[in-house]
Structure formats: C-alpha cells, structure tokens
Amino acid sequence: MLKHIEIKGFKSIKNQHLKFGRINVFIGANGAGKSNLVSFFKMIRFMISGRLQLHVGQAGGADTLLFYGSRTTPQIEGRLVFDTDAGTADYHICLTCAARDTLIFSDERLSLSKGETETFDTHFGRGHKESALTELPDQTDDIVPNVMNQWRWFQFHDTSETARIKQFGYIEDNRHLRGDAGNLAAFLHMLRETSRPHYRRIVSTIRQMIPFFDDFVLERGRLNENQIMLDWRERDSDLIFGPHQLSDGSLRLMALVTLLFHPEADMPGMILIDEPELGLHPHAVDTLASLIRYASDHSQIMVATQSAELVDYFEPHEIIVAERPEKETLFRRLEPEKLEPWLEEYTMSDLWRKNVLGGTP
C-alpha cells in the first residue's frame, strides 16, 4: 500500500504532502487539481517502464508538466513511501528541465528497510533520461518496479462510436483490464473460461442494475478467430446485440463491475478511478459504493468524483478535498471530530453542497 507521497512543482501542485489509507475519495471543483494528482501517477507508470521521454513528448513538453512552466519552476520532485515484499520502500526523484523541452533525472534514490534496520540504500546518480530502477541488484530486482507497475489508472469515459470497447479486439489481450476497458470482451472471455464463479458474479451484479440484460455472448469471430467483440443478449430473447446497442452508462457500468469484482489475487495493487459515477443512474451509485468498499479489501482505492450522492457512502477520514484558492492545488483530508456536530443533522452530501467541507467553486 502507498503510505505517503510528496509532490513539488508538478502542474498545479506546487508543494503537497499526502498520507493515504485503503480508500481515498477526492472531491473538489472542476480545475481544482484532482486530475493532476492522477496525472502524476500516470507519469510514474511511464517512467518505470522506461518511457518517460515518450510521456513528456505526448504531454506537450516539460513546460506543460512544470508548475507554471520552467521559468517559474525548473524541476519536479516526488517522494513515494510504500510497502513491498522486501520492506518499506522510500523512492525519491528529481526531474529537471533540459534542452529541447524535456526532463532528465537530476536525482533518483531508493531505500528499502524492514523495521528499524535499513537493508538497502542506493543513489542512481544524475543526468540519465530514463529511470535506473531496472539496474537494481539481484535481491531487489523487479520488486519495487513491479509494485509501482500495479498502480493502474482507469477512466471509462470514452464510449463514442470509435471507442475501443465497441470494436473487435485481440482475444488474447486479457492479462489485465486496460485503463479504457478497450479489452473488456477479451478479459470477460478469459474470466468465463478460467474463473467461472467470478464471471457469474459480475453478470449477476450487472443484471441487478440493467434488468433487461441476460448475459454476454463472448465468441471468437467467425471471420477471424483471434478477434472478439462485446456481444450480449436480452432476457427471454435469442437475439444477439452488439456493444453499439448499449447506452453509454451501461457500457461504463459493465467496465466498473468487471474492474471491481474480478479475481482478488489479480487485482491491481492500487486502482485509480476518475469520475466512476459518470452516466450512472442514481440508484446504481449505492452498488458502486459497495463495489468500491469490497475492492478495497484487496486493493488500495483512489477515486476522484463530482458525485455528492457517492460521497454519502464514505467516512470523513476517507475523503480528501482538493481546492485551488489561488494558483496552486491544496489537498486536505477531512477531520472527523470537527464534523461530528454537523453529521448529527446533515449528510456528507448536504455538507458538501453547503460548502462546509469545501471543494466547491
């Protein structure tokens, strides 16, 4: 589990320290900076896979990642403290703006400790363009990168006609659910063949929220047996429908249920979900909250939401408010003891709407 993070100089985050629990629900107005925290984790994923320069280029250059540009902020600093099988990892990076609007490492360090005894400490030097984590010695090789690689971001917003979730996909693309659920058909097919109880639980949950839904029809393509599409059928009907005949909300719901209900042993170490309530009927929010609570037993959860109804299902200590009173994003975890008198008469959603919690425009 990620215990603690420090970020300096990244996008709208000038200097913030955050501690995390099993469930972390971020609320705040549009533009407050919730998505910038998610973007930091995305950068980390690119970095540990040796693709930092690709990410910087795709983001539009280093200037777009630095707090108000390189003239104001010359470098990004990050520190992450998290658990691994080898002990507690303390990973520190400093990325400095360099020629051609890119970033290079001016510092990269890692320490691993068990209890009070430090067992491993290394400094990777400076000047390299990609992370040196792959150069770890044998006893720690892959442990730290593998943990960080299990921090996965999901956003199921794209349900347009060209969205990957609506297209044919490679049937063997099933090792994990992709961030846009573009391989949902292949992933569900794998679950049906290898973990039938989990598959049936997913289908049963979807039926509760989409009454006309019966089951998926997951078959290899007739013209290309390596391809598969998210076909399905209605109750009391032998007609087969395609994903383009599902509403946007239904598609997102199917992806969410699959993500939060798939086999516990294969759950990502951390699940970051951006606005999971988008397109869902209000009655589905209760089930969504239950699924998040269930998944938190097996994975650390980070949720960014605009839904006041969803916030009602979480405790004050699980909620982090993002605000941007001036130029920089500030994160603040709610203090339960200060809200106790209010919660005797109001719900969490009431307090958010009344601006008692903050996080409003």
ZANU-100977 format. One line per 8 residues: their letters; for each residue x, y, z of C-alpha. Coordinates in Angstrom, 2 decimals. Example, Ala and Ser with C-alpha at 12.3 -4.5 7.8 and 13.67 -1.06 7.14 Angstrom:
2
AS> 12.30:-4.50:7.80 | 13.67:-1.06:7.14
# end
This chain:
361
MLKHIEIK> 0.00:0.00:0.00 | 1.15:3.52:-0.77 | 1.56:5.25:2.58 | 2.79:8.71:1.77 | 3.55:10.94:-1.19 | 5.24:14.30:-1.64 | 4.95:16.25:-4.89 | 6.63:19.54:-5.73
GFKSIKNQ> 6.44:21.53:-8.95 | 4.09:19.29:-10.94 | 1.36:21.04:-12.93 | -0.86:22.89:-10.42 | 0.74:21.10:-7.43 | 3.42:23.40:-6.04 | 4.21:21.57:-2.79 | 1.92:18.96:-1.24
HLKFGRIN> 2.28:16.07:1.21 | -0.41:13.41:1.43 | -0.96:10.30:3.52 | -3.17:7.52:2.16 | -5.45:4.83:3.55 | -7.22:1.89:1.92 | -9.92:4.16:0.44 | -9.18:7.72:-0.68
VFIGANGA> -12.02:9.74:-2.22 | -11.04:13.06:-3.80 | -13.64:15.79:-4.15 | -13.31:19.32:-5.46 | -14.46:21.80:-8.04 | -13.58:21.50:-11.72 | -10.00:22.61:-12.25 | -9.05:22.19:-8.58
GKSNLVSF> -6.30:19.71:-9.45 | -7.69:16.25:-8.74 | -6.80:15.07:-12.23 | -3.27:16.47:-11.86 | -2.64:14.07:-8.99 | -3.82:11.23:-11.23 | -1.50:12.56:-13.97 | 1.44:12.29:-11.59
FKMIRFMI> 0.75:8.58:-11.12 | 0.44:8.17:-14.89 | 3.87:9.77:-15.29 | 5.30:7.34:-12.72 | 3.89:4.39:-14.71 | 5.55:5.65:-17.89 | 8.76:6.34:-16.02 | 9.26:2.89:-14.50
SGRLQLHV> 8.63:1.26:-17.87 | 11.43:3.30:-19.46 | 9.11:5.64:-21.38 | 9.47:8.95:-19.55 | 10.61:10.82:-22.66 | 7.66:9.44:-24.61 | 5.29:10.68:-21.90 | 6.89:14.13:-21.80
GQAGGADT> 6.58:14.41:-25.57 | 2.96:13.26:-25.61 | 2.12:15.70:-22.80 | 3.38:18.60:-24.89 | 6.86:19.01:-23.41 | 8.36:19.65:-20.00 | 6.88:23.14:-19.79 | 3.36:21.71:-19.58
LLFYGSRT> 4.32:19.45:-16.65 | 6.17:22.03:-14.55 | 4.28:24.32:-12.15 | 3.62:27.43:-14.29 | 6.41:26.47:-16.69 | 10.18:26.16:-16.49 | 10.73:29.88:-15.88 | 8.81:29.60:-12.61
TPQIEGRL> 9.66:26.02:-11.66 | 12.83:24.37:-13.02 | 12.20:20.89:-11.62 | 9.67:18.33:-10.41 | 10.30:16.49:-7.15 | 8.50:13.41:-5.93 | 8.81:11.09:-2.96 | 6.77:7.92:-2.54
VFDTDAGT> 6.76:5.66:0.53 | 5.08:2.28:0.09 | 5.16:-1.36:1.18 | 6.85:-4.14:-0.79 | 7.74:-7.78:-0.08 | 11.29:-6.60:0.61 | 10.19:-3.99:3.17 | 9.17:-0.35:3.12
ADYHICLT> 10.36:1.47:0.01 | 11.24:5.17:0.04 | 11.67:6.33:-3.56 | 12.75:9.88:-4.42 | 13.05:11.55:-7.83 | 14.01:14.97:-9.07 | 13.32:15.74:-12.74 | 14.94:18.86:-14.17
CAARDTLI> 14.03:20.75:-17.33 | 16.66:20.19:-20.03 | 17.31:21.13:-23.65 | 14.58:20.52:-26.23 | 11.85:20.98:-23.60 | 12.38:17.62:-21.95 | 13.10:16.27:-18.45 | 16.14:14.44:-17.14
FSDERLSL> 16.92:12.95:-13.73 | 18.95:15.28:-11.53 | 18.40:12.84:-8.65 | 16.98:9.34:-8.20 | 17.26:7.41:-4.94 | 15.75:4.33:-3.32 | 15.94:2.87:0.16 | 14.36:-0.34:1.42
SKGETETF> 14.01:-1.06:5.13 | 12.46:-3.62:7.45 | 11.58:-2.31:10.88 | 14.33:-0.10:12.27 | 17.08:-1.69:10.19 | 17.86:-0.26:6.76 | 18.62:-3.12:4.42 | 19.26:-1.36:1.12
DTHFGRGH> 20.08:2.17:0.03 | 21.22:3.37:-3.38 | 21.67:6.58:-5.31 | 21.30:6.23:-9.07 | 23.20:9.39:-9.93 | 22.08:12.17:-12.25 | 21.85:13.08:-15.89 | 20.01:9.99:-17.14
KESALTEL> 16.91:10.33:-19.31 | 15.09:7.20:-18.13 | 14.65:5.63:-14.70 | 17.53:3.50:-13.42 | 15.25:1.26:-11.34 | 15.95:-1.59:-13.77 | 19.58:-1.51:-12.58 | 18.72:-2.69:-9.07
PDQTDDIV> 20.83:-5.56:-7.68 | 19.52:-9.12:-7.73 | 18.00:-9.15:-4.23 | 15.70:-6.25:-5.03 | 15.45:-6.61:-8.82 | 11.89:-6.10:-10.06 | 10.30:-5.89:-6.58 | 9.93:-2.10:-6.47
PNVMNQWR> 9.08:-1.62:-10.18 | 6.53:-4.44:-10.01 | 4.75:-2.85:-7.06 | 4.62:0.54:-8.80 | 3.51:-1.10:-12.04 | 0.45:-2.33:-10.14 | -0.76:1.25:-9.68 | -3.27:1.49:-12.51
WFQFHDTS> -5.49:4.30:-13.69 | -8.97:3.74:-15.14 | -11.28:6.14:-16.94 | -14.25:4.71:-18.82 | -15.47:7.99:-20.32 | -14.92:7.18:-24.00 | -17.99:5.36:-25.31 | -18.03:7.05:-28.71
ETARIKQF> -18.56:5.10:-31.91 | -14.80:4.73:-32.33 | -14.11:3.72:-28.71 | -12.04:0.55:-28.37 | -14.66:-1.02:-26.10 | -17.05:-1.12:-29.09 | -14.57:-2.62:-31.56 | -13.25:-6.08:-32.29
GYIEDNRH> -10.20:-6.82:-30.14 | -7.48:-9.44:-29.89 | -8.86:-12.32:-27.81 | -5.53:-12.94:-26.03 | -5.32:-9.33:-24.80 | -6.62:-10.47:-21.43 | -3.82:-10.26:-18.87 | -5.43:-7.30:-17.14
LRGDAGNL> -8.27:-4.89:-17.81 | -6.98:-1.89:-19.70 | -7.49:1.66:-18.46 | -10.14:2.44:-21.07 | -11.74:-1.06:-20.89 | -10.85:-1.47:-24.56 | -10.23:-5.19:-23.99 | -13.35:-5.81:-21.88
AAFLHMLR> -14.65:-8.58:-24.16 | -11.33:-10.45:-24.13 | -10.98:-10.04:-20.36 | -14.51:-11.29:-19.65 | -13.95:-14.24:-22.00 | -10.84:-15.18:-20.03 | -12.76:-14.96:-16.73 | -15.56:-17.14:-18.08
ETSRPHYR> -13.05:-19.81:-19.10 | -10.74:-19.70:-16.08 | -12.76:-18.26:-13.17 | -16.42:-19.05:-13.71 | -17.58:-18.01:-10.17 | -16.17:-14.52:-10.64 | -17.67:-14.26:-14.10 | -21.11:-15.29:-12.84
RIVSTIRQ> -20.88:-12.77:-10.00 | -20.09:-9.99:-12.50 | -23.04:-10.97:-14.71 | -25.38:-11.24:-11.72 | -24.41:-7.77:-10.48 | -24.92:-6.23:-13.94 | -28.38:-7.85:-14.11 | -29.36:-6.12:-10.86
MIPFFDDF> -28.66:-2.71:-12.39 | -29.65:-3.44:-16.01 | -32.84:-5.56:-15.69 | -33.13:-6.42:-19.40 | -29.57:-7.80:-19.57 | -29.18:-11.60:-19.59 | -25.57:-12.49:-20.41 | -22.62:-11.74:-22.64
VLERGRLN> -22.12:-13.65:-25.88 | -18.35:-14.00:-25.98 | -17.30:-15.97:-29.01 | -14.35:-15.95:-31.36 | -15.04:-14.08:-34.60 | -16.37:-16.19:-37.47 | -14.10:-14.46:-39.97 | -11.11:-14.10:-37.62
ENQIMLDW> -10.93:-16.46:-34.67 | -8.33:-14.27:-32.95 | -10.86:-11.43:-32.63 | -13.72:-10.94:-30.17 | -16.44:-8.32:-29.60 | -18.57:-7.40:-26.56 | -21.79:-9.01:-27.81 | -24.70:-9.68:-25.44
RERDSDLI> -28.32:-10.78:-25.30 | -31.50:-9.72:-23.53 | -33.60:-11.80:-21.22 | -36.20:-14.01:-22.91 | -34.71:-13.37:-26.33 | -32.42:-15.25:-28.69 | -31.33:-12.09:-30.49 | -27.68:-11.09:-30.20
FGPHQLSD> -26.82:-7.41:-29.79 | -23.52:-5.57:-30.13 | -21.85:-3.02:-27.83 | -23.09:-0.16:-30.03 | -26.63:-1.10:-28.90 | -25.84:-0.39:-25.25 | -26.20:3.03:-23.64 | -23.05:4.86:-22.59
GSLRLMAL> -23.95:4.36:-18.93 | -24.48:0.62:-19.41 | -21.06:0.20:-21.03 | -19.34:2.12:-18.24 | -21.23:0.12:-15.64 | -20.10:-3.17:-17.18 | -16.49:-1.99:-17.12 | -16.73:-0.82:-13.49
VTLLFHPE> -18.30:-4.03:-12.22 | -15.68:-6.11:-14.02 | -12.84:-4.00:-12.62 | -14.03:-4.05:-9.01 | -15.28:-7.65:-8.96 | -12.62:-9.59:-10.83 | -10.43:-12.21:-9.04 | -8.93:-10.87:-5.85
ADMPGMIL> -5.47:-12.33:-6.48 | -5.22:-10.43:-9.78 | -6.45:-7.05:-8.51 | -4.06:-4.14:-9.17 | -2.19:-3.01:-6.07 | -3.78:0.41:-6.50 | -6.89:1.33:-8.50 | -7.26:4.98:-9.54
IDEPELGL> -10.69:5.75:-11.00 | -11.68:9.10:-12.46 | -15.38:10.01:-12.02 | -16.80:6.45:-11.90 | -20.33:7.83:-11.46 | -20.40:9.36:-14.96 | -23.54:8.25:-16.81 | -24.82:6.03:-13.99
HPHAVDTL> -28.41:6.11:-12.74 | -28.60:7.44:-9.13 | -29.82:4.02:-7.94 | -26.58:2.46:-9.25 | -24.46:4.68:-7.00 | -25.27:2.51:-3.98 | -23.96:-0.59:-5.76 | -20.90:1.32:-6.99
ASLIRYAS> -20.03:2.34:-3.43 | -20.43:-1.26:-2.26 | -18.14:-2.49:-5.03 | -15.50:0.10:-4.11 | -15.72:-0.98:-0.47 | -15.38:-4.65:-1.48 | -12.40:-3.99:-3.77 | -10.62:-2.02:-1.01
DHSQIMVA> -10.09:-5.31:0.87 | -7.79:-6.40:-1.94 | -6.54:-3.16:-3.49 | -5.86:0.42:-2.46 | -8.53:2.69:-3.96 | -8.19:6.27:-5.22 | -11.42:7.81:-6.57 | -11.90:11.30:-7.97
TQSAELVD> -15.60:12.19:-8.02 | -18.07:15.02:-8.59 | -20.97:12.99:-7.17 | -22.41:14.26:-3.89 | -24.51:11.07:-3.67 | -21.39:8.87:-3.83 | -19.68:10.83:-1.04 | -22.54:9.86:1.31
YFEPHEII> -21.26:6.26:1.34 | -17.83:7.10:2.74 | -16.47:8.15:6.11 | -14.99:11.63:6.65 | -11.46:10.27:7.15 | -11.67:8.63:3.70 | -12.36:11.94:1.91 | -9.70:14.36:0.65
VAERPEKE> -10.72:17.83:-0.52 | -8.88:19.44:-3.45 | -9.01:23.23:-3.61 | -7.25:25.87:-5.65 | -7.85:29.20:-3.87 | -5.22:30.94:-5.98 | -2.62:29.39:-8.30 | -1.77:26.14:-6.55
TLFRRLEP> -3.70:23.00:-5.67 | -4.10:22.23:-1.96 | -5.19:18.82:-0.66 | -6.84:18.48:2.75 | -8.14:15.32:4.41 | -11.36:15.84:6.36 | -11.15:15.75:10.17 | -13.99:13.58:11.57
EKLEPWLE> -14.06:15.19:15.01 | -14.77:18.63:13.51 | -17.70:17.28:11.51 | -19.39:15.26:14.28 | -21.81:18.06:15.33 | -22.79:18.65:11.69 | -23.32:14.96:10.92 | -25.93:14.69:13.67
EYTMSDLW> -28.32:16.61:11.40 | -26.83:16.52:7.88 | -25.37:14.01:5.46 | -21.95:14.33:3.85 | -23.57:15.41:0.58 | -25.52:18.12:2.42 | -22.31:19.44:3.95 | -20.56:19.45:0.57
RKNVLGGT> -23.42:21.37:-1.05 | -23.47:23.84:1.87 | -19.69:24.32:1.43 | -18.95:23.10:4.96 | -16.46:20.58:3.53 | -15.01:22.97:0.96 | -14.27:21.75:-2.54 | -16.84:23.98:-4.23
P> -16.27:26.69:-6.90
# end
